[in-house]
Amino acid sequence: MRGPATGRTFYRLVRTNPPTGIDWLPPAKLPRKALRPASDPLAEHWNEGLSVWETLDRARQEAAVLAARHGGKSHFRYVARLDFGFYTSVECDDTIKTPLHWTLFGPTDEIIDAMTSSGARV
């Protein structure tokens, strides 16, 4: 269900500490093909939003899953904590059925401004 990210905390897997511009790009803007074709009803969620996790532990679990898929190596080495205040236009959606996974939609600068920590190793 899509709604405001107001007052919420999320965790995003990132490549570097501190995160760089590529860490804040949705899949559709990365230099590779989109994860899902536009005809897929979940394409917006997979291609236009930013994946985040509801807990630090769940973000670390996902990093381990990604590393296992790629022969023990993952380009995600850190977790950025995002704390959204009460004045944000960023929205979150949990329609992808993965437990504790959310997708963020909104201005990239607001999402980056919500970052309160980026040093947690995965």
Buried (B, 14 or more C-beta within 10 A) or exposed (E): EEEBBBEBBBBBBBEEBEBEEEBBEBBBEEEEEBBBEEEEEEBBBBBBBBBBBBEBEBBBBBBEEBBEEEEEEBBBBBBBBBEBEEEBEBBBBBEEEEEBBBBBBBEBEBBBBBBEBBEBEB
